[in-house]
Amino acid sequence: MDITKLTIKEARTLLDTKQISAVELTNMYIGRIKSLDNKIDAYLSVSEDSALEQAKVAQKLIDDGKSTLLCGIPLSIKDNICIEGTKTTCASKMLEDFVAPYTATAVSKLHADNAVILGKTNLDEFAMGGSTENSAFKQTKNPFDLTRVPGGSSGGSAASVAASLALGSLGSDTGGSVRQPAAFCGVVGMKPTYGLVSRYGLVAFASSFDQIGPIGKTVEDCAIILDSISGQDPKDGTSLNYKSDLSYRCSVSGDIKGFKIGLPKEYLTEGLNSEVKASLYKSIETLEKLGATVEEFSIPSVKHAIAAYYLMSSAEASSNLSRYDGVKYGYRADNCKSFQELIGRSRAEGFGTEVKRRILLGTYALASGYYDAYYKKALKLRTLISQGFEEAFTKYDVVLHPTTPETAFKLGQNTDNPLTMYLADIYTVAANIAGLPSISIPCGYDLNGLPIGLSFTGKSLGERELFRAAGSFEADFSNNIRVPTI
């Protein structure tokens, strides 16, 4: 069996027809992790014993005819999502030895569906970064080219799926952290509507932006995972009281004849790589061939989205990360002579450079005398951007745009240039600012064979339209999909 081309849907068929057992499938992925992850470095920890126990339970349910779509399916989890009794490090020295005392709701729902959790994946420290180079423990590599980044901050999750070290994964998306690495690694990544998936158990970066989302090899795989993890949660005050009548999976197979798709002119910037732009316009031809209408329109406020996002998210980060003081839990500096020294040294030694940068930026933006000049203006921009999308969705079913301005860059290429790194999120942050669903799918490859991502963004709770548009495009493009040779 070639597991490099295996999808959740196909694995489900193999399990249900008894062509393979859940334990055998899990062992295949554990074996592949053992043989290949020393090259990729996608995982921070692998839970071999518990994964095999979960697989045995799943197989009993399969044998009894009681399986769900995810029963016995091996998945990975980003290491800022809590699982009781396992380390949740956020790839930071600050939480290097922290063992979660509870399980995130999204993971609990996967457990309820008897999915098999293989382990926790690498990320940029506290999900702050776009390359997974900011981890305190290791640098994850892109499976298509080991000299390049996998994107971030969910780079470990995207790489684990692209390299077939898991059948699917959960990541977190604060400004594109599921979709950008999905684009770099040639897989599908989806950010749901804010509040559709509970944030309980997700370590906070920027609470009004953070959202757990699925990564899979296909649009349908992402829909299957979203069906499992979505739903209201009383443990999360921002969780939406919304229940879909039909599964998201049912939306994937619909056609897009008569679909109206908008392309924001502001996303056709000078910084857009020529090969990415060519792939975008080739994708538009495909969508029009499938019966959709694509036209350019304008959302003037989105040109300020990247500045507004980094001000607001950093302000929230400076507040959220104040809990790491060396007292309650996490890293504690030794031989401190005062309370102030304990806090100062614990944070100085426990946090990495990028986390410190964002805390400083956020604290500055919230400081007296600067709040009105920076943070308050960013909040006003958030309203304008949200209104711009609301108006767009009175005309269009979905909005189309590139996922990233370029393909995966070299390891170390942008580490000393944070502004260039931040601009990699230029097309993704607006969806988080407005709380909208967005999905990235492969749409081509550059001359170096690196994947190019195409994104669809929808109205609030418009996941059905996204899956329909992305699924239709994917069905036409599927014969062109490549898998990395490692």
Phi and psi in degrees as a GROMACS rama.xvg file:
@    title "Ramachandran Plot"
@    xaxis  label "Phi"
@    yaxis  label "Psi"
@TYPE xy
-93.4479  96.0073  ASP-2
-74.7059  -8.55851  ILE-3
-68.2354  -19.9808  THR-4
-110.562  4.94568  LYS-5
-76.4276  135.576  LEU-6
-111.926  168.587  THR-7
-59.8481  -43.1299  ILE-8
-60.5647  -44.361  LYS-9
-69.2516  -39.1566  GLU-10
-63.4642  -36.8329  ALA-11
-59.1641  -44.1961  ARG-12
-63.2671  -43.5645  THR-13
-62.7271  -40.1567  LEU-14
-68.9603  -44.4632  LEU-15
-71.4857  -27.2325  ASP-16
-93.5709  8.07815  THR-17
62.1373  25.548  LYS-18
-75.6804  -19.6461  GLN-19
-153.232  150.905  ILE-20
-95.8559  162.8  SER-21
-62.7867  -36.6321  ALA-22
-67.3955  -42.2812  VAL-23
-63.1228  -42.8541  GLU-24
-62.9542  -45.2945  LEU-25
-62.2765  -42.7663  THR-26
-62.5231  -33.8099  ASN-27
-62.7393  -41.8715  MET-28
-74.1668  -38.297  TYR-29
-62.8712  -41.4019  ILE-30
-63.0955  -39.7753  GLY-31
-67.7625  -37.8989  ARG-32
-61.4819  -45.3109  ILE-33
-62.4971  -33.9992  LYS-34
-89.4549  -24.9723  SER-35
-118.036  -23.2101  LEU-36
-71.2002  -14.0565  ASP-37
-68.0348  -17.2334  ASN-38
-90.4765  -38.6651  LYS-39
-88.1795  -40.3486  ILE-40
59.7609  44.6517  ASP-41
-78.0423  -33.2469  ALA-42
-100.172  140.847  TYR-43
-92.34  -29.6087  LEU-44
-153.488  145.283  SER-45
-120.351  128.668  VAL-46
-102.334  71.1642  SER-47
-61.8673  -48.6907  GLU-48
-64.1812  -47.1179  ASP-49
-68.5585  -33.6947  SER-50
-62.565  -42.4377  ALA-51
-69.2259  -34.7554  LEU-52
-65.5105  -43.1313  GLU-53
-62.0925  -37.6775  GLN-54
-65.3625  -38.1514  ALA-55
-64.0987  -43.1485  LYS-56
-62.7529  -43.6748  VAL-57
-60.6843  -41.2718  ALA-58
-65.0933  -37.101  GLN-59
-60.1988  -42.0324  LYS-60
-66.5369  -39.8929  LEU-61
-61.7158  -44.7447  ILE-62
-62.4753  -31.9928  ASP-63
-87.6884  2.2223  ASP-64
71.711  28.6667  GLY-65
-118.718  23.9715  LYS-66
-79.3737  152.135  SER-67
-101.071  178.557  THR-68
-62.3195  -28.6254  LEU-69
-101.869  2.46118  LEU-70
-62.3847  119.001  CYS-71
81.7285  6.21422  GLY-72
-88.4201  121.26  ILE-73
-76.5581  123.298  PRO-74
-127.32  159.523  LEU-75
-114.987  159.733  SER-76
-130.664  131.135  ILE-77
-60.9048  140.453  LYS-78
-82.4941  30.1443  ASP-79
-118.174  14.8139  ASN-80
-116.064  123.19  ILE-81
-74.6478  139.96  CYS-82
-132.76  121.141  ILE-83
-53.5305  132.275  GLU-84
83.7548  -0.670436  GLY-85
-119.646  156.342  THR-86
-65.9355  137.479  LYS-87
-125.992  96.398  THR-88
-94.3664  -19.1151  THR-89
53.9875  24.2275  CYS-90
54.3729  35.8687  ALA-91
-127.176  142.574  SER-92
-60.5862  -27.8672  LYS-93
-59.6612  -34.5467  MET-94
-118.965  26.7279  LEU-95
-56.0993  -36.1317  GLU-96
-112.182  15.236  ASP-97
-77.6957  124.482  PHE-98
-106.895  122.277  VAL-99
-64.3396  132.056  ALA-100
-88.232  -0.925759  PRO-101
-153.125  170.507  TYR-102
-112.204  136.911  THR-103
-59.6376  145.845  ALA-104
-58.1086  -41.3324  THR-105
-60.4846  -39.9228  ALA-106
-72.5918  -37.7433  VAL-107
-58.6353  -36.1492  SER-108
-69.9986  -36.2995  LYS-109
-64.7362  -40.9369  LEU-110
-60.9203  -41.1556  HIS-111
-62.8486  -29.5226  ALA-112
-90.8961  7.28153  ASP-113
60.3041  33.9127  ASN-114
-68.8242  157.033  ALA-115
-102.654  121.582  VAL-116
-95.0531  113.634  ILE-117
-78.7827  -34.5179  LEU-118
166.341  -172.185  GLY-119
-109.93  137.633  LYS-120
-102.223  158.089  THR-121
-71.8707  157.207  ASN-122
-157.091  167.337  LEU-123
-66.236  141.245  ASP-124
-49.3797  125.418  GLU-125
52.2553  28.2226  PHE-126
66.5724  24.282  ALA-127
-105.42  96.1966  MET-128
154.165  168.077  GLY-129
-126.062  22.8269  GLY-130
-146.326  -5.87404  SER-131
58.6159  25.5623  THR-132
-92.8172  -9.82192  GLU-133
-90.98  4.95642  ASN-134
-63.9887  142.852  SER-135
-77.2825  -9.96492  ALA-136
-115.185  -35.619  PHE-137
-165.239  163.397  LYS-138
-106.604  120.929  GLN-139
-78.5323  143.496  THR-140
-108.078  155.566  LYS-141
-76.655  124.711  ASN-142
-60.6363  -22.8138  PRO-143
-79.3687  -23.465  PHE-144
-160.666  108.706  ASP-145
-68.8086  -5.11985  LEU-146
-93.9372  1.93556  THR-147
-119.453  161.729  ARG-148
-78.1699  155.943  VAL-149
-91.4278  2.14459  PRO-150
88.5625  179.392  GLY-151
-165.207  171.874  GLY-152
-84.5035  -11.7888  SER-153
-85.907  40.5784  SER-154
-64.0617  -37.8168  GLY-155
-64.6297  -40.4863  GLY-156
-65.3083  -47.1086  SER-157
-64.5886  -41.773  ALA-158
-66.0495  -36.0469  ALA-159
-64.5994  -35.3104  SER-160
-76.7255  -45.1469  VAL-161
-62.2345  -36.9824  ALA-162
-87.8347  5.82256  ALA-163
57.8698  43.0732  SER-164
-98.424  1.44579  LEU-165
-166.62  155.656  ALA-166
-83.2596  -19.9214  LEU-167
-167.885  173.552  GLY-168
-154.487  159.177  SER-169
-106.047  130.729  LEU-170
-121.666  -177.538  GLY-171
-126.437  144.139  SER-172
-126.784  109.529  ASP-173
-102.88  -35.485  THR-174
-145.784  18.9206  GLY-175
129.978  10.7191  GLY-176
-72.1895  -7.10531  SER-177
-99.2249  -43.7291  VAL-178
-74.9666  -40.836  ARG-179
-64.3228  -48.2711  GLN-180
-67.0234  -30.7015  PRO-181
-61.3338  -41.7202  ALA-182
-65.347  -44.8687  ALA-183
-64.1091  -31.1968  PHE-184
-102.347  4.04784  CYS-185
71.2053  31.6509  GLY-186
-123.763  -176.986  VAL-187
-101.785  130.497  VAL-188
-131.05  137.983  GLY-189
-132.548  129.225  MET-190
-102.83  114.247  LYS-191
-72.4579  170.527  PRO-192
-54.1264  138.865  THR-193
-57.7775  124.203  TYR-194
97.4913  -10.4515  GLY-195
-71.8136  -32.8254  LEU-196
-115.423  131.394  VAL-197
-60.3345  139.995  SER-198
-94.6153  1.71118  ARG-199
-62.5551  121.753  TYR-200
94.3173  -3.41059  GLY-201
-92.5262  120.812  LEU-202
-63.5612  126.663  VAL-203
-72.9344  135.288  ALA-204
-110.874  -70.1799  PHE-205
-131.366  100.94  ALA-206
-60.9846  -30.3856  SER-207
-85.9348  0.0904679  SER-208
-116.816  -34.0812  PHE-209
-58.0944  138.847  ASP-210
-155.143  129.283  GLN-211
-73.7288  138.118  ILE-212
-146.034  158.157  GLY-213
-87.0831  151.634  PRO-214
-126.363  131.611  ILE-215
-148.836  176.786  GLY-216
-80.7839  -23.1586  LYS-217
-135.134  165.43  THR-218
-62.0512  -41.5644  VAL-219
-63.8398  -38.2076  GLU-220
-59.8904  -42.5408  ASP-221
-64.9966  -38.8082  CYS-222
-64.8016  -39.992  ALA-223
-61.5607  -44.4259  ILE-224
-66.6769  -41.8559  ILE-225
-63.456  -37.8878  LEU-226
-57.2343  -34.7129  ASP-227
-76.2776  -43.9656  SER-228
-92.731  -13.0897  ILE-229
-81.0208  162.802  SER-230
128.69  156.5  GLY-231
-66.7063  145.333  GLN-232
-134.8  117.616  ASP-233
-63.1374  -15.4822  PRO-234
-81.5596  -8.888  LYS-235
-123.09  111.648  ASP-236
-66.4643  -17.6521  GLY-237
-97.0612  3.28832  THR-238
-69.4713  135.33  SER-239
-81.8177  139.846  LEU-240
-84.8406  77.3118  ASN-241
-141.813  130.783  TYR-242
-131.476  125.538  LYS-243
-78.3368  139.003  SER-244
-69.4458  -35.2133  ASP-245
-118.297  157.368  LEU-246
-68.9198  150.723  SER-247
-64.6925  -29.2174  TYR-248
-58.5956  -32.6141  ARG-249
-66.289  -21.2675  CYS-250
-80.9107  -17.5632  SER-251
-67.2483  -32.4486  VAL-252
-88.6871  -1.07398  SER-253
-73.0259  153.219  GLY-254
-87.1278  172.097  ASP-255
-120.137  27.5954  ILE-256
-63.4027  127.401  LYS-257
86.5687  -3.39037  GLY-258
-65.3364  137.576  PHE-259
-106.24  122.481  LYS-260
-120.595  130.034  ILE-261
-102.476  141.579  GLY-262
-120.165  108.679  LEU-263
-64.846  128.231  PRO-264
-61.1466  -30.7992  LYS-265
-65.6358  -16.6437  GLU-266
-89.6715  -2.45875  TYR-267
-99.5791  58.8426  LEU-268
-84.7632  168.993  THR-269
-63.0992  -27.7387  GLU-270
-77.2747  -1.9916  GLY-271
-76.2376  119.435  LEU-272
-55.8978  139.256  ASN-273
-62.0801  -37.5  SER-274
-70.4363  -36.7774  GLU-275
-65.8481  -41.4608  VAL-276
-64.821  -42.243  LYS-277
-62.6363  -39.8707  ALA-278
-65.8523  -37.4917  SER-279
-59.4211  -48.4569  LEU-280
-71.6445  -29.0712  TYR-281
-67.7583  -36.4161  LYS-282
-66.4841  -36.5829  SER-283
-62.5998  -40.447  ILE-284
-60.2783  -40.2965  GLU-285
-63.9124  -45.4537  THR-286
-62.2707  -39.3656  LEU-287
-69.156  -35.9232  GLU-288
-62.7803  -31.7153  LYS-289
-81.7507  -1.19379  LEU-290
107.423  3.06071  GLY-291
-89.0151  158.93  ALA-292
-109.687  127.49  THR-293
-118.852  127.811  VAL-294
-142.059  150.266  GLU-295
-79.6177  146.643  GLU-296
-148.875  -178.49  PHE-297
-127.201  134.592  SER-298
-123.723  87.2563  ILE-299
-53.7518  -34.2252  PRO-300
-68.1577  -22.2778  SER-301
-69.3833  -16.2853  VAL-302
-67.4118  -16.0193  LYS-303
-101.247  5.48689  HIS-304
-62.1218  -41.1528  ALA-305
-66.0038  -39.5648  ILE-306
-67.7962  -44.4945  ALA-307
-62.7827  -42.0679  ALA-308
-61.798  -49.1866  TYR-309
-68.9698  -28.4325  TYR-310
-69.3258  -50.4613  LEU-311
-69.2818  -44.453  MET-312
-67.1964  -37.2377  SER-313
-68.8307  -35.5792  SER-314
-63.1867  -43.3106  ALA-315
-68.1085  -36.6948  GLU-316
-64.1404  -40.7732  ALA-317
-63.1183  -32.0501  SER-318
-76.7734  -47.8376  SER-319
-63.9799  -37.7241  ASN-320
-84.2354  -0.691073  LEU-321
-67.8048  -15.9302  SER-322
-70.4424  -16.2461  ARG-323
-90.0801  90.7634  TYR-324
-120.746  6.70973  ASP-325
79.7728  6.22168  GLY-326
-107.967  -58.1294  VAL-327
-77.0293  -47.6282  LYS-328
-164.184  170.488  TYR-329
89.2365  -172.383  GLY-330
-61.8943  138.389  TYR-331
-130.643  125.201  ARG-332
-67.647  147.99  ALA-333
-90.0571  157.29  ASP-334
55.1895  43.4848  ASN-335
-88.2043  139.695  CYS-336
-96.5605  -9.3641  LYS-337
-150.412  163.886  SER-338
-61.1093  -42.5555  PHE-339
-64.4228  -39.7949  GLN-340
-65.7661  -38.3472  GLU-341
-59.9845  -48.4139  LEU-342
-64.1384  -49.1352  ILE-343
-61.3854  -48.3351  GLY-344
-72.038  -36.6331  ARG-345
-60.9882  -42.8933  SER-346
-73.0653  -39.9543  ARG-347
-63.8553  -39.5181  ALA-348
-86.8315  -27.2523  GLU-349
-87.9336  -29.6625  GLY-350
-95.3005  147.329  PHE-351
-86.052  177.471  GLY-352
-60.9794  -46.594  THR-353
-66.6167  -39.3465  GLU-354
-63.4096  -43.3811  VAL-355
-61.97  -40.6925  LYS-356
-59.106  -45.1484  ARG-357
-73.8074  -33.962  ARG-358
-62.3946  -43.9693  ILE-359
-64.4164  -43.8163  LEU-360
-62.0326  -44.2833  LEU-361
-68.0113  -40.6299  GLY-362
-65.0528  -39.6936  THR-363
-61.9649  -44.6426  TYR-364
-65.6701  -26.6994  ALA-365
-94.1105  -5.39763  LEU-366
-69.1079  151.44  ALA-367
-58.8389  131.354  SER-368
97.4444  -19.12  GLY-369
-118.062  -15.6004  TYR-370
-55.7554  -50.6055  TYR-371
-67.2038  -36.3344  ASP-372
-72.2259  -30.6867  ALA-373
-119.207  -66.756  TYR-374
-63.559  -44.0594  TYR-375
-64.1617  -37.8544  LYS-376
-66.9307  -37.5272  LYS-377
-63.9362  -38.5853  ALA-378
-64.3027  -37.9709  LEU-379
-65.5627  -38.7615  LYS-380
-64.2948  -35.4658  LEU-381
-59.3315  -42.1755  ARG-382
-64.532  -44.017  THR-383
-64.015  -41.1623  LEU-384
-65.3376  -42.9971  ILE-385
-61.677  -42.3482  SER-386
-65.7566  -36.8877  GLN-387
-61.5107  -41.3895  GLY-388
-70.6954  -39.3463  PHE-389
-57.9574  -43.1878  GLU-390
-65.6784  -40.11  GLU-391
-60.8521  -37.2043  ALA-392
-80.2299  -0.108664  PHE-393
-80.0027  -16.3559  THR-394
-111.655  -31.3177  LYS-395
-122.159  149.246  TYR-396
-75.9536  -40.2713  ASP-397
-144.944  161.946  VAL-398
-109.659  135.823  VAL-399
-108.949  142.152  LEU-400
-167.316  162.135  HIS-401
-64.3089  152.659  PRO-402
-78.7247  -41.9962  THR-403
-136.468  154.989  THR-404
-76.0341  -14.2723  PRO-405
-150.516  170.619  GLU-406
-84.5726  -179.904  THR-407
-55.5305  129.885  ALA-408
-94.4931  169.207  PHE-409
-68.1695  148.052  LYS-410
-57.8254  130.552  LEU-411
84.2621  -7.55825  GLY-412
-64.6185  -38.6206  GLN-413
-116.666  10.1374  ASN-414
-64.2825  -28.5851  THR-415
-96.6477  8.49886  ASP-416
-132.981  79.3887  ASN-417
-60.1484  -31.3976  PRO-418
-63.9887  -43.8544  LEU-419
-61.7931  -40.2391  THR-420
-62.4282  -43.3409  MET-421
-64.5902  -34.6828  TYR-422
-69.6249  -12.3805  LEU-423
-65.9113  -18.0944  ALA-424
-95.6703  10.7705  ASP-425
-60.0027  -30.0032  ILE-426
-97.1867  -9.49227  TYR-427
-103.693  -26.9603  THR-428
-66.6712  -28.2035  VAL-429
-60.8183  -36.4366  ALA-430
-63.9398  -36.996  ALA-431
-72.5759  -38.0688  ASN-432
-59.3854  -41.8991  ILE-433
-92.2287  -4.70511  ALA-434
71.6738  28.1458  GLY-435
-96.5885  155.176  LEU-436
-77.2272  147.138  PRO-437
-153.562  145.646  SER-438
-135.496  139.803  ILE-439
-113.225  133.384  SER-440
-131.609  153.93  ILE-441
-66.622  139.068  PRO-442
-134.27  0.340357  CYS-443
168.576  -176.83  GLY-444
-141.691  143.22  TYR-445
-82.376  -175.475  ASP-446
-65.5337  -19.3732  LEU-447
-90.429  3.61373  ASN-448
79.7952  13.3998  GLY-449
-85.9281  140.344  LEU-450
-66.1884  150.154  PRO-451
-119.925  135.382  ILE-452
-105.304  143.886  GLY-453
-118.847  135.099  LEU-454
-116.509  143.436  SER-455
-117.686  130.649  PHE-456
-116.188  138.055  THR-457
-120.27  175.383  GLY-458
-70.179  166.288  LYS-459
-55.7173  129.356  SER-460
62.2146  26.4019  LEU-461
-97.7184  31.7737  GLY-462
-58.4481  -34.0645  GLU-463
-60.8958  -45.7025  ARG-464
-63.2568  -38.3876  GLU-465
-63.2096  -49.1668  LEU-466
-63.9039  -34.2626  PHE-467
-67.4986  -48.0838  ARG-468
-66.082  -47.8414  ALA-469
-65.9554  -39.0991  ALA-470
-66.0175  -39.1952  GLY-471
-65.9766  -43.9307  SER-472
-63.8658  -44.5608  PHE-473
-61.2421  -39.8897  GLU-474
-60.2819  -35.4839  ALA-475
-77.0354  -32.8828  ASP-476
-91.5833  -9.62786  PHE-477
-56.0396  -33.3476  SER-478
-68.7964  -15.828  ASN-479
-95.4833  -5.70736  ASN-480
-63.7336  134.171  ILE-481
-113.482  151.379  ARG-482
-115.697  146.751  VAL-483
-69.8752  144.623  PRO-484
-104.46  110.251  THR-485
